[in-house]
Structure formats: structure tokens, C-alpha cells
Amino acid sequence: MNQVPGRIYTLQFILLCLSNALFSASFNMLIPELPAYLSSMGGEGYKGYIIGLFTVTAALSRPFSGKLTDTIGRIPVMIFGSVICVVCSLLYPLVSSVGAFLLLRFFHGFSTGFKPTGTAAYVSDLVPHTRRAEAMGMVGLFSTIGMAMGPAIGGYVALHFNIQIMFQLSAVMALLSVVILVGMKETLQNKQRFKPTLLKVSANEIFEPLVLAPMVVTFLTYFSYGVLLTIIPDFSTHLGIHNKGLFFTFFTISSIGIRLLAGKASDRYGRVPVLKISATMLAAATFLMAIAHTPQLLLAAAVLYGVALGINSPAVTAWTIDLGLPEHRGRALASMYIALEAGIGLGAYFSAFIYNNNAGFFPLTFYVTTVITLLATFYLLFVYDNQRLKVMWRFVHIKKWR
């Protein structure tokens, strides 16, 4: 599909944004309630696996979703990811053991392993490169709306109705996301029919070496997100916040207004300067969580974190597309998402291990998270900005992989 010079807001783009909002709401509405749901089965000690298993599957599926995005098309990959959400949401009420629950979480991870990869590639096909981060910011804005609606709706439905209805509503939202995608036009030129041999991934198709820098920054910045997803529900209860989704509502709403402005700033001033600011703000937010002793202070940290992540997301995605080759756009994006899932997954495991259901370890968990997040700022300031190291890296690894 040819790009219209300077134009972003086409019908296809708007439909994609709506699909993204529904998809995001579908799986995010479950997150605040799943720790208690798992505990009711006797799996209190496995809370870290709720996010960890989900992200492990997402990361493992990225090389496949990247290759399929570049071969059979963007839309089939997006549809597959959304359909997984439909099926898994309907199955949650049917599981009654810890093992079955964790297995279902493992398979649910395929949804985010496929949908975002196809979405980002589709957007990069539609919009001019000079407004790439702005477009990513708008798509992220709708995802953020879904993230804001999801936990709030999920928490309300679980509280006033029951958790089974919450799971059913999650499936309906994912199904609506699929319905929108079915009517959209494919943007990949010369797409292939799916065949089983396409699932064979060679060593040089696992990740794109040209996008190593965005991978490093993504891993270090999204580590904190895995921590939040795992322990914020318990931390909220500890501070007297009864709706466990309230933190995520404040966090996601705060990022809504900043995403479009941040994308425009990234297009104008560059990806790296914007990412330096966002990484430092993320570290400041997690530090504020470490010293939070009231609901108000925790929600203030949620606002700061939302703004920081709203700045980070469109910039790092656009940076990945900038550095990758057009014919391997899916692979480049999949590589970045592998780093994202690895960061979230390790953050989830780390926080569950340190916290260990002991409220006294909340501050320590957040302090260590702050240090790890600051490493992204140090990397951008003292490693990536060293032009000689950049040139050496590109020369050695392009020659090796190409």
C-alpha cells in the first residue's frame, strides 16, 4: 500500500486504532484480578508466573510472528493474536487447578506475541517516515485508552458481579477487535500463502542485529513494568486502595495526553534525546513508589510513570523501524518486542522473588528496580553516544549476519 505524503489519519489507520483499543482492554482488564484468582486456587506463591509465563510465550513467539508478518501479511498475524485472546478468556472460568491456570497463561501469551508485531508493521506501511513516531504515538494512545478502560472495567465487574462475567466481557472485546481487522486492507506487497515451512526459523531470523540499541533500552525500561504488573495489586491493597485497578487507571490516563506530543517531539528532535528523558523519568517514578506510604503518593507515582512510558513507547518503536531494513521490518519489530517481553518477564519474576508476599520488602523491590531502569539512561549517555563503538558494532555484525 502506497503511503500518502504527509497524511496519517486515513480510514485504515483509524480502524487499526480502534482494534488496538479493544485488544488492549481485553487482556488488561484481567491483570488486577488474576493474582487473587490464582490465590483462591491455592497458588499464592506463583503470582510472579501470571506475568512471567505470559511474557515468556510472547517472547518465544516473536521470531515466528516477525517472519509471518514479512511473508503472509500484517493482518493475518494481527487476527491470530486477537483470536487467542478470545479463546483464552473463555477458558479461564473452566480451569480449577493452579497447573491448568498457569498453562492457560502460557498460551495466552501468544496474543501479545503476534498482535503488536503486525500492528507496528502495518502502521509503518501506512504512514510517511517523517511522521512515524507521531503515528506510533496515536496507535499507542488508543492502546493506552484500552489499558485505562480494561482494569477499571474489570475491577468494577468483578466487584459488583462476578469474575466469570469479567472473563466473558474480555472475550467479547477481543472478538470485536477481530471483526474490525477482517474488513481492513493488507499492506504487505507480494504476500505469500501460509505453509508450515514458514514456521521454520533459522538462526539469523531470530533477531535483527541492526536494532540492538533499541532492544537494550527496551529491556531496561520495561523491566519496571513487569514489576508493577506483579506487585502493584498487592501494594495497592497494602496502602488501603480497594480497587486494585485504580493505579493502572491513573497510570494509563496520564500517558494518553503525552503520547501524541512525545511522538512529534521524537520526529523533530530525534529518538535518543527523547528516550534519555523518558528513562530518567521512569526511574524517578519507581523511586517515588519506593518511598510511597499513602495512596495519594502511590497514585502520583502512577501519573509520573504513565507520562514517562507514554514518551518512551512511540520513540523506541519508531527508532527500531528507522534502524531496521524495510524488507525485514517484521523481524526488526519482533526483536524489539522480544526485549520488551524479556524485560517484563524478568521484572515479574524478580519482584515476586524479592517481595515474597512480605509487605516489608516493597521498598527494596522498587529501589532495585530504580537502579536497573537508570541503566537505560547510562547506556544512552555513555555507550550509544560513543560514535566509534556504534560504527564498530555495525561493521562487525552487519558483516557477520549479512
Contacts in CASP RR format, 6 or more apart in sequence:
PFRMAT RR
TARGET T0000
AUTHOR 0000-0000-0000
METHOD contacts of the structure
MODEL  1
MNQVPGRIYTLQFILLCLSNALFSASFNMLIPELPAYLSSMGGEGYKGYI
IGLFTVTAALSRPFSGKLTDTIGRIPVMIFGSVICVVCSLLYPLVSSVGA
FLLLRFFHGFSTGFKPTGTAAYVSDLVPHTRRAEAMGMVGLFSTIGMAMG
PAIGGYVALHFNIQIMFQLSAVMALLSVVILVGMKETLQNKQRFKPTLLK
VSANEIFEPLVLAPMVVTFLTYFSYGVLLTIIPDFSTHLGIHNKGLFFTF
FTISSIGIRLLAGKASDRYGRVPVLKISATMLAAATFLMAIAHTPQLLLA
AAVLYGVALGINSPAVTAWTIDLGLPEHRGRALASMYIALEAGIGLGAYF
SAFIYNNNAGFFPLTFYVTTVITLLATFYLLFVYDNQRLKVMWRFVHIKK
WR
1 12 0 8 1.000
1 125 0 8 1.000
1 126 0 8 1.000
1 185 0 8 1.000
1 186 0 8 1.000
1 187 0 8 1.000
1 189 0 8 1.000
3 125 0 8 1.000
3 126 0 8 1.000
3 127 0 8 1.000
3 128 0 8 1.000
4 10 0 8 1.000
4 128 0 8 1.000
5 128 0 8 1.000
6 127 0 8 1.000
6 128 0 8 1.000
6 130 0 8 1.000
6 131 0 8 1.000
7 127 0 8 1.000
7 128 0 8 1.000
8 126 0 8 1.000
8 127 0 8 1.000
8 128 0 8 1.000
8 131 0 8 1.000
8 134 0 8 1.000
8 135 0 8 1.000
8 138 0 8 1.000
10 126 0 8 1.000
12 126 0 8 1.000
12 184 0 8 1.000
12 185 0 8 1.000
13 123 0 8 1.000
13 126 0 8 1.000
13 127 0 8 1.000
13 135 0 8 1.000
13 138 0 8 1.000
15 180 0 8 1.000
15 183 0 8 1.000
15 184 0 8 1.000
16 119 0 8 1.000
16 122 0 8 1.000
16 123 0 8 1.000
16 126 0 8 1.000
16 139 0 8 1.000
16 184 0 8 1.000
17 138 0 8 1.000
17 139 0 8 1.000
17 141 0 8 1.000
17 142 0 8 1.000
18 142 0 8 1.000
18 180 0 8 1.000
19 78 0 8 1.000
19 82 0 8 1.000
19 177 0 8 1.000
19 180 0 8 1.000
19 181 0 8 1.000
20 119 0 8 1.000
20 139 0 8 1.000
20 140 0 8 1.000
20 142 0 8 1.000
20 143 0 8 1.000
20 177 0 8 1.000
21 142 0 8 1.000
21 143 0 8 1.000
21 145 0 8 1.000
21 146 0 8 1.000
21 149 0 8 1.000
22 146 0 8 1.000
22 173 0 8 1.000
22 174 0 8 1.000
22 176 0 8 1.000
22 177 0 8 1.000
22 180 0 8 1.000
23 81 0 8 1.000
23 82 0 8 1.000
23 85 0 8 1.000
23 111 0 8 1.000
23 115 0 8 1.000
23 143 0 8 1.000
23 173 0 8 1.000
23 174 0 8 1.000
23 177 0 8 1.000
24 142 0 8 1.000
24 143 0 8 1.000
24 144 0 8 1.000
24 145 0 8 1.000
24 146 0 8 1.000
24 147 0 8 1.000
24 150 0 8 1.000
25 145 0 8 1.000
25 146 0 8 1.000
25 147 0 8 1.000
25 149 0 8 1.000
25 150 0 8 1.000
25 153 0 8 1.000
25 173 0 8 1.000
26 82 0 8 1.000
26 85 0 8 1.000
26 89 0 8 1.000
26 150 0 8 1.000
26 170 0 8 1.000
26 171 0 8 1.000
26 173 0 8 1.000
26 174 0 8 1.000
26 177 0 8 1.000
27 85 0 8 1.000
27 89 0 8 1.000
27 108 0 8 1.000
27 111 0 8 1.000
27 112 0 8 1.000
27 170 0 8 1.000
27 174 0 8 1.000
28 146 0 8 1.000
28 147 0 8 1.000
28 150 0 8 1.000
28 151 0 8 1.000
28 248 0 8 1.000
29 149 0 8 1.000
29 150 0 8 1.000
29 151 0 8 1.000
29 153 0 8 1.000
29 154 0 8 1.000
29 155 0 8 1.000
29 157 0 8 1.000
29 166 0 8 1.000
29 169 0 8 1.000
29 170 0 8 1.000
29 173 0 8 1.000
30 89 0 8 1.000
30 92 0 8 1.000
30 154 0 8 1.000
30 166 0 8 1.000
30 167 0 8 1.000
30 170 0 8 1.000
31 50 0 8 1.000
31 51 0 8 1.000
31 151 0 8 1.000
31 229 0 8 1.000
31 233 0 8 1.000
31 248 0 8 1.000
32 151 0 8 1.000
32 154 0 8 1.000
32 155 0 8 1.000
32 233 0 8 1.000
32 243 0 8 1.000
32 244 0 8 1.000
32 245 0 8 1.000
32 248 0 8 1.000
33 154 0 8 1.000
33 155 0 8 1.000
33 158 0 8 1.000
33 163 0 8 1.000
33 166 0 8 1.000
33 244 0 8 1.000
34 50 0 8 1.000
35 47 0 8 1.000
35 50 0 8 1.000
35 230 0 8 1.000
35 233 0 8 1.000
35 234 0 8 1.000
36 233 0 8 1.000
36 244 0 8 1.000
37 92 0 8 1.000
37 101 0 8 1.000
37 163 0 8 1.000
38 44 0 8 1.000
38 46 0 8 1.000
38 47 0 8 1.000
38 50 0 8 1.000
38 98 0 8 1.000
38 101 0 8 1.000
39 47 0 8 1.000
41 96 0 8 1.000
41 97 0 8 1.000
41 98 0 8 1.000
41 101 0 8 1.000
42 98 0 8 1.000
43 98 0 8 1.000
44 357 0 8 1.000
45 352 0 8 1.000
45 357 0 8 1.000
46 98 0 8 1.000
46 102 0 8 1.000
47 230 0 8 1.000
47 234 0 8 1.000
47 352 0 8 1.000
47 357 0 8 1.000
48 230 0 8 1.000
48 348 0 8 1.000
48 349 0 8 1.000
48 351 0 8 1.000
48 352 0 8 1.000
49 102 0 8 1.000
49 105 0 8 1.000
49 348 0 8 1.000
49 352 0 8 1.000
50 105 0 8 1.000
50 229 0 8 1.000
50 230 0 8 1.000
50 348 0 8 1.000
51 226 0 8 1.000
51 229 0 8 1.000
51 230 0 8 1.000
51 344 0 8 1.000
51 345 0 8 1.000
51 348 0 8 1.000
52 105 0 8 1.000
52 344 0 8 1.000
52 345 0 8 1.000
52 348 0 8 1.000
52 349 0 8 1.000
53 102 0 8 1.000
53 105 0 8 1.000
53 106 0 8 1.000
53 109 0 8 1.000
54 105 0 8 1.000
54 106 0 8 1.000
54 108 0 8 1.000
54 109 0 8 1.000
54 112 0 8 1.000
55 109 0 8 1.000
55 112 0 8 1.000
55 226 0 8 1.000
55 341 0 8 1.000
55 342 0 8 1.000
55 343 0 8 1.000
55 344 0 8 1.000
55 345 0 8 1.000
55 348 0 8 1.000
56 106 0 8 1.000
56 341 0 8 1.000
56 345 0 8 1.000
57 106 0 8 1.000
57 107 0 8 1.000
57 108 0 8 1.000
57 109 0 8 1.000
57 110 0 8 1.000
57 113 0 8 1.000
58 109 0 8 1.000
58 110 0 8 1.000
58 111 0 8 1.000
58 112 0 8 1.000
58 113 0 8 1.000
58 337 0 8 1.000
58 341 0 8 1.000
59 113 0 8 1.000
59 337 0 8 1.000
59 338 0 8 1.000
59 341 0 8 1.000
59 342 0 8 1.000
61 109 0 8 1.000
61 110 0 8 1.000
61 113 0 8 1.000
61 114 0 8 1.000
62 113 0 8 1.000
62 117 0 8 1.000
62 334 0 8 1.000
62 335 0 8 1.000
62 337 0 8 1.000
62 338 0 8 1.000
62 341 0 8 1.000
63 201 0 8 1.000
63 205 0 8 1.000
63 206 0 8 1.000
63 207 0 8 1.000
63 331 0 8 1.000
63 334 0 8 1.000
63 338 0 8 1.000
64 199 0 8 1.000
64 201 0 8 1.000
65 77 0 8 1.000
65 113 0 8 1.000
65 114 0 8 1.000
65 117 0 8 1.000
65 118 0 8 1.000
65 330 0 8 1.000
65 334 0 8 1.000
66 77 0 8 1.000
66 117 0 8 1.000
66 118 0 8 1.000
66 121 0 8 1.000
66 330 0 8 1.000
66 331 0 8 1.000
66 333 0 8 1.000
66 334 0 8 1.000
67 198 0 8 1.000
67 201 0 8 1.000
67 205 0 8 1.000
67 330 0 8 1.000
67 331 0 8 1.000
67 334 0 8 1.000
68 76 0 8 1.000
68 77 0 8 1.000
68 114 0 8 1.000
68 194 0 8 1.000
68 198 0 8 1.000
69 77 0 8 1.000
69 117 0 8 1.000
69 118 0 8 1.000
69 121 0 8 1.000
69 188 0 8 1.000
69 329 0 8 1.000
69 330 0 8 1.000
69 333 0 8 1.000
69 334 0 8 1.000
70 121 0 8 1.000
70 188 0 8 1.000
70 327 0 8 1.000
70 328 0 8 1.000
70 329 0 8 1.000
70 330 0 8 1.000
70 331 0 8 1.000
71 191 0 8 1.000
71 192 0 8 1.000
71 198 0 8 1.000
72 191 0 8 1.000
72 192 0 8 1.000
72 193 0 8 1.000
72 194 0 8 1.000
72 198 0 8 1.000
73 118 0 8 1.000
73 186 0 8 1.000
73 187 0 8 1.000
73 188 0 8 1.000
73 191 0 8 1.000
74 118 0 8 1.000
74 119 0 8 1.000
74 121 0 8 1.000
74 122 0 8 1.000
74 125 0 8 1.000
74 186 0 8 1.000
74 187 0 8 1.000
74 188 0 8 1.000
75 122 0 8 1.000
75 181 0 8 1.000
75 184 0 8 1.000
75 186 0 8 1.000
76 194 0 8 1.000
77 114 0 8 1.000
77 115 0 8 1.000
77 117 0 8 1.000
77 118 0 8 1.000
78 114 0 8 1.000
78 115 0 8 1.000
78 118 0 8 1.000
78 119 0 8 1.000
78 122 0 8 1.000
78 181 0 8 1.000
79 178 0 8 1.000
79 181 0 8 1.000
79 182 0 8 1.000
80 110 0 8 1.000
80 114 0 8 1.000
80 115 0 8 1.000
81 110 0 8 1.000
81 111 0 8 1.000
81 112 0 8 1.000
81 113 0 8 1.000
81 114 0 8 1.000
81 115 0 8 1.000
82 111 0 8 1.000
82 115 0 8 1.000
82 174 0 8 1.000
82 175 0 8 1.000
82 177 0 8 1.000
82 178 0 8 1.000
82 181 0 8 1.000
83 174 0 8 1.000
83 178 0 8 1.000
84 107 0 8 1.000
84 108 0 8 1.000
84 109 0 8 1.000
84 110 0 8 1.000
84 111 0 8 1.000
84 114 0 8 1.000
85 108 0 8 1.000
85 111 0 8 1.000
85 170 0 8 1.000
85 171 0 8 1.000
85 174 0 8 1.000
85 177 0 8 1.000
86 171 0 8 1.000
86 174 0 8 1.000
86 175 0 8 1.000
86 178 0 8 1.000
87 171 0 8 1.000
88 104 0 8 1.000
88 107 0 8 1.000
88 108 0 8 1.000
88 111 0 8 1.000
89 167 0 8 1.000
89 168 0 8 1.000
89 170 0 8 1.000
89 171 0 8 1.000
89 174 0 8 1.000
90 167 0 8 1.000
90 168 0 8 1.000
90 171 0 8 1.000
91 104 0 8 1.000
92 101 0 8 1.000
92 104 0 8 1.000
92 167 0 8 1.000
93 163 0 8 1.000
93 164 0 8 1.000
93 167 0 8 1.000
93 168 0 8 1.000
95 101 0 8 1.000
95 104 0 8 1.000
111 174 0 8 1.000
112 341 0 8 1.000
113 337 0 8 1.000
113 341 0 8 1.000
116 333 0 8 1.000
116 337 0 8 1.000
117 330 0 8 1.000
117 333 0 8 1.000
117 334 0 8 1.000
117 337 0 8 1.000
118 330 0 8 1.000
118 333 0 8 1.000
119 139 0 8 1.000
120 136 0 8 1.000
120 139 0 8 1.000
120 317 0 8 1.000
120 321 0 8 1.000
120 330 0 8 1.000
120 333 0 8 1.000
121 188 0 8 1.000
121 329 0 8 1.000
121 330 0 8 1.000
121 333 0 8 1.000
122 187 0 8 1.000
123 135 0 8 1.000
123 136 0 8 1.000
123 139 0 8 1.000
124 132 0 8 1.000
124 321 0 8 1.000
124 329 0 8 1.000
125 187 0 8 1.000
125 188 0 8 1.000
126 135 0 8 1.000
126 187 0 8 1.000
127 134 0 8 1.000
127 135 0 8 1.000
129 322 0 8 1.000
130 267 0 8 1.000
131 267 0 8 1.000
132 267 0 8 1.000
132 318 0 8 1.000
132 321 0 8 1.000
132 322 0 8 1.000
133 262 0 8 1.000
133 263 0 8 1.000
133 264 0 8 1.000
133 266 0 8 1.000
133 267 0 8 1.000
133 271 0 8 1.000
133 314 0 8 1.000
133 315 0 8 1.000
133 317 0 8 1.000
133 318 0 8 1.000
134 260 0 8 1.000
134 263 0 8 1.000
134 264 0 8 1.000
134 266 0 8 1.000
134 267 0 8 1.000
134 314 0 8 1.000
136 263 0 8 1.000
136 313 0 8 1.000
136 314 0 8 1.000
136 317 0 8 1.000
136 318 0 8 1.000
137 259 0 8 1.000
137 260 0 8 1.000
137 262 0 8 1.000
137 263 0 8 1.000
137 310 0 8 1.000
137 313 0 8 1.000
137 314 0 8 1.000
138 259 0 8 1.000
138 260 0 8 1.000
140 259 0 8 1.000
140 310 0 8 1.000
140 313 0 8 1.000
140 314 0 8 1.000
141 256 0 8 1.000
141 257 0 8 1.000
141 259 0 8 1.000
141 260 0 8 1.000
144 252 0 8 1.000
144 253 0 8 1.000
144 255 0 8 1.000
144 256 0 8 1.000
144 259 0 8 1.000
144 310 0 8 1.000
145 252 0 8 1.000
145 256 0 8 1.000
146 252 0 8 1.000
147 248 0 8 1.000
147 252 0 8 1.000
148 248 0 8 1.000
148 249 0 8 1.000
148 252 0 8 1.000
148 253 0 8 1.000
148 256 0 8 1.000
151 244 0 8 1.000
151 245 0 8 1.000
151 246 0 8 1.000
151 248 0 8 1.000
151 249 0 8 1.000
151 252 0 8 1.000
152 243 0 8 1.000
152 245 0 8 1.000
152 246 0 8 1.000
152 248 0 8 1.000
152 249 0 8 1.000
153 169 0 8 1.000
154 166 0 8 1.000
154 169 0 8 1.000
154 170 0 8 1.000
154 245 0 8 1.000
155 166 0 8 1.000
155 243 0 8 1.000
155 244 0 8 1.000
155 245 0 8 1.000
156 243 0 8 1.000
157 165 0 8 1.000
157 166 0 8 1.000
157 169 0 8 1.000
158 166 0 8 1.000
159 243 0 8 1.000
192 198 0 8 1.000
204 401 0 8 1.000
205 331 0 8 1.000
207 215 0 8 1.000
207 331 0 8 1.000
207 334 0 8 1.000
207 335 0 8 1.000
207 338 0 8 1.000
208 324 0 8 1.000
208 325 0 8 1.000
208 328 0 8 1.000
208 331 0 8 1.000
208 332 0 8 1.000
208 334 0 8 1.000
208 335 0 8 1.000
209 397 0 8 1.000
209 398 0 8 1.000
209 400 0 8 1.000
209 401 0 8 1.000
210 323 0 8 1.000
210 324 0 8 1.000
210 325 0 8 1.000
210 332 0 8 1.000
210 394 0 8 1.000
210 397 0 8 1.000
210 398 0 8 1.000
211 320 0 8 1.000
211 323 0 8 1.000
211 324 0 8 1.000
211 332 0 8 1.000
211 335 0 8 1.000
211 336 0 8 1.000
212 393 0 8 1.000
212 397 0 8 1.000
213 319 0 8 1.000
213 323 0 8 1.000
213 384 0 8 1.000
213 390 0 8 1.000
214 316 0 8 1.000
214 319 0 8 1.000
214 320 0 8 1.000
214 323 0 8 1.000
214 336 0 8 1.000
214 339 0 8 1.000
215 335 0 8 1.000
215 336 0 8 1.000
215 338 0 8 1.000
215 339 0 8 1.000
216 339 0 8 1.000
216 376 0 8 1.000
216 379 0 8 1.000
217 275 0 8 1.000
217 279 0 8 1.000
217 316 0 8 1.000
217 376 0 8 1.000
217 379 0 8 1.000
217 380 0 8 1.000
218 316 0 8 1.000
218 336 0 8 1.000
218 339 0 8 1.000
218 340 0 8 1.000
218 343 0 8 1.000
219 339 0 8 1.000
219 340 0 8 1.000
219 342 0 8 1.000
219 343 0 8 1.000
220 279 0 8 1.000
220 343 0 8 1.000
220 372 0 8 1.000
220 373 0 8 1.000
220 375 0 8 1.000
220 376 0 8 1.000
220 379 0 8 1.000
221 278 0 8 1.000
221 279 0 8 1.000
221 282 0 8 1.000
221 309 0 8 1.000
221 312 0 8 1.000
221 316 0 8 1.000
221 373 0 8 1.000
221 376 0 8 1.000
222 339 0 8 1.000
222 340 0 8 1.000
222 343 0 8 1.000
222 344 0 8 1.000
223 343 0 8 1.000
223 344 0 8 1.000
223 346 0 8 1.000
223 347 0 8 1.000
223 350 0 8 1.000
223 369 0 8 1.000
223 372 0 8 1.000
223 373 0 8 1.000
224 282 0 8 1.000
224 285 0 8 1.000
224 286 0 8 1.000
224 305 0 8 1.000
224 347 0 8 1.000
224 369 0 8 1.000
224 372 0 8 1.000
224 373 0 8 1.000
225 309 0 8 1.000
225 343 0 8 1.000
225 344 0 8 1.000
225 347 0 8 1.000
226 343 0 8 1.000
226 344 0 8 1.000
226 345 0 8 1.000
226 347 0 8 1.000
226 348 0 8 1.000
226 351 0 8 1.000
227 286 0 8 1.000
227 347 0 8 1.000
227 348 0 8 1.000
227 350 0 8 1.000
227 351 0 8 1.000
227 365 0 8 1.000
227 366 0 8 1.000
227 369 0 8 1.000
228 247 0 8 1.000
228 251 0 8 1.000
228 305 0 8 1.000
229 344 0 8 1.000
229 348 0 8 1.000
230 347 0 8 1.000
230 348 0 8 1.000
230 351 0 8 1.000
230 352 0 8 1.000
230 355 0 8 1.000
231 351 0 8 1.000
231 352 0 8 1.000
231 355 0 8 1.000
231 362 0 8 1.000
231 365 0 8 1.000
232 244 0 8 1.000
232 247 0 8 1.000
232 248 0 8 1.000
233 244 0 8 1.000
233 245 0 8 1.000
234 355 0 8 1.000
234 357 0 8 1.000
234 359 0 8 1.000
235 289 0 8 1.000
235 298 0 8 1.000
235 362 0 8 1.000
236 243 0 8 1.000
236 244 0 8 1.000
236 245 0 8 1.000
236 246 0 8 1.000
236 247 0 8 1.000
236 295 0 8 1.000
236 298 0 8 1.000
237 244 0 8 1.000
238 359 0 8 1.000
238 362 0 8 1.000
239 292 0 8 1.000
239 293 0 8 1.000
239 294 0 8 1.000
239 295 0 8 1.000
239 298 0 8 1.000
240 295 0 8 1.000
241 247 0 8 1.000
241 295 0 8 1.000
241 298 0 8 1.000
246 299 0 8 1.000
247 298 0 8 1.000
247 299 0 8 1.000
247 302 0 8 1.000
248 302 0 8 1.000
250 299 0 8 1.000
250 302 0 8 1.000
250 303 0 8 1.000
251 302 0 8 1.000
251 303 0 8 1.000
251 305 0 8 1.000
251 306 0 8 1.000
251 309 0 8 1.000
252 306 0 8 1.000
254 302 0 8 1.000
254 303 0 8 1.000
254 304 0 8 1.000
254 305 0 8 1.000
254 306 0 8 1.000
254 307 0 8 1.000
255 306 0 8 1.000
255 307 0 8 1.000
255 309 0 8 1.000
255 310 0 8 1.000
258 306 0 8 1.000
258 307 0 8 1.000
258 310 0 8 1.000
258 311 0 8 1.000
259 310 0 8 1.000
259 311 0 8 1.000
259 313 0 8 1.000
259 314 0 8 1.000
262 274 0 8 1.000
262 278 0 8 1.000
262 310 0 8 1.000
262 311 0 8 1.000
262 314 0 8 1.000
262 315 0 8 1.000
263 274 0 8 1.000
263 314 0 8 1.000
263 315 0 8 1.000
263 318 0 8 1.000
265 274 0 8 1.000
265 311 0 8 1.000
266 274 0 8 1.000
266 314 0 8 1.000
266 315 0 8 1.000
266 318 0 8 1.000
266 319 0 8 1.000
267 318 0 8 1.000
270 315 0 8 1.000
271 315 0 8 1.000
271 316 0 8 1.000
271 318 0 8 1.000
271 319 0 8 1.000
271 322 0 8 1.000
272 319 0 8 1.000
272 380 0 8 1.000
272 384 0 8 1.000
272 385 0 8 1.000
274 311 0 8 1.000
274 315 0 8 1.000
275 312 0 8 1.000
275 315 0 8 1.000
275 316 0 8 1.000
275 319 0 8 1.000
275 376 0 8 1.000
275 380 0 8 1.000
276 377 0 8 1.000
276 380 0 8 1.000
276 381 0 8 1.000
277 311 0 8 1.000
278 308 0 8 1.000
278 309 0 8 1.000
278 310 0 8 1.000
278 311 0 8 1.000
278 312 0 8 1.000
278 315 0 8 1.000
279 308 0 8 1.000
279 312 0 8 1.000
279 373 0 8 1.000
279 374 0 8 1.000
279 376 0 8 1.000
279 377 0 8 1.000
279 380 0 8 1.000
280 374 0 8 1.000
280 377 0 8 1.000
281 304 0 8 1.000
281 307 0 8 1.000
281 308 0 8 1.000
281 311 0 8 1.000
282 305 0 8 1.000
282 308 0 8 1.000
282 309 0 8 1.000
282 312 0 8 1.000
282 373 0 8 1.000
282 376 0 8 1.000
283 370 0 8 1.000
283 373 0 8 1.000
283 374 0 8 1.000
283 377 0 8 1.000
284 304 0 8 1.000
284 308 0 8 1.000
285 301 0 8 1.000
285 302 0 8 1.000
285 304 0 8 1.000
285 305 0 8 1.000
285 306 0 8 1.000
285 308 0 8 1.000
286 301 0 8 1.000
286 305 0 8 1.000
286 366 0 8 1.000
286 369 0 8 1.000
286 370 0 8 1.000
286 373 0 8 1.000
287 366 0 8 1.000
287 367 0 8 1.000
287 370 0 8 1.000
288 297 0 8 1.000
288 300 0 8 1.000
288 301 0 8 1.000
288 304 0 8 1.000
289 298 0 8 1.000
289 301 0 8 1.000
289 305 0 8 1.000
289 366 0 8 1.000
290 362 0 8 1.000
290 363 0 8 1.000
290 365 0 8 1.000
290 366 0 8 1.000
290 367 0 8 1.000
290 370 0 8 1.000
291 297 0 8 1.000
291 363 0 8 1.000
292 298 0 8 1.000
292 301 0 8 1.000
316 336 0 8 1.000
317 333 0 8 1.000
317 336 0 8 1.000
320 332 0 8 1.000
320 333 0 8 1.000
320 335 0 8 1.000
320 336 0 8 1.000
321 329 0 8 1.000
321 332 0 8 1.000
321 333 0 8 1.000
323 332 0 8 1.000
324 332 0 8 1.000
325 332 0 8 1.000
347 369 0 8 1.000
350 365 0 8 1.000
350 368 0 8 1.000
350 369 0 8 1.000
351 365 0 8 1.000
351 369 0 8 1.000
354 361 0 8 1.000
354 364 0 8 1.000
354 365 0 8 1.000
354 368 0 8 1.000
355 361 0 8 1.000
355 362 0 8 1.000
355 365 0 8 1.000
383 389 0 8 1.000
384 390 0 8 1.000
END
